[in-house]
Amino acid sequence: MVVRLRLSRFGCKNKPFYRVMAADSRSPRDGKHLEVLGYYNSLPGQDGGKRMGVNFDRVKYWLSVGAQPSEPVERLLFRAGVLPPPPMLAMGQKGGPRDTRPVHPMTGRVMAPESVKVADRKVSSEVDGDNKA
């Protein structure tokens, strides 16, 4: 039995509310679960923030026994500071080749490649200077 940490949808139409659950990977999204680990409200409140409450001790336990978090839960746990940042690649176009530029995990924007180019120029100018002497 493979255990997954995933979101289960509750709430009304156009007003979703999610619970973070440990469940068997074969069970349906809103079906049978092993344990409720917390909640996540994706709609911003009056202060503009999204609400999240997670029992971190139980999440760490499930991760220690081999439970695999789904992608949305992995992002939530990263923002809460429980997991390291997930590997992300920017996608050039749907179904097309992947862009291998690094992406900032919090904003999702492509990180500046200028710092890489500047470092390459310095190295190449040092090599050219050595060849001339």
Secondary structure, DSSP 8 states (H G I E B T S, - for coil): --EEEEEEEEEETTEEEEEEEEEETTS-TTS--SEEEEEEE-S--TTS--EEEE-HHHHHHHHHTT-EE-HHHHHHHHHHTSS-----EEESSTTS-EEEEEB-TTT--B--THHHHHHHHHHHHHHHHHHH-
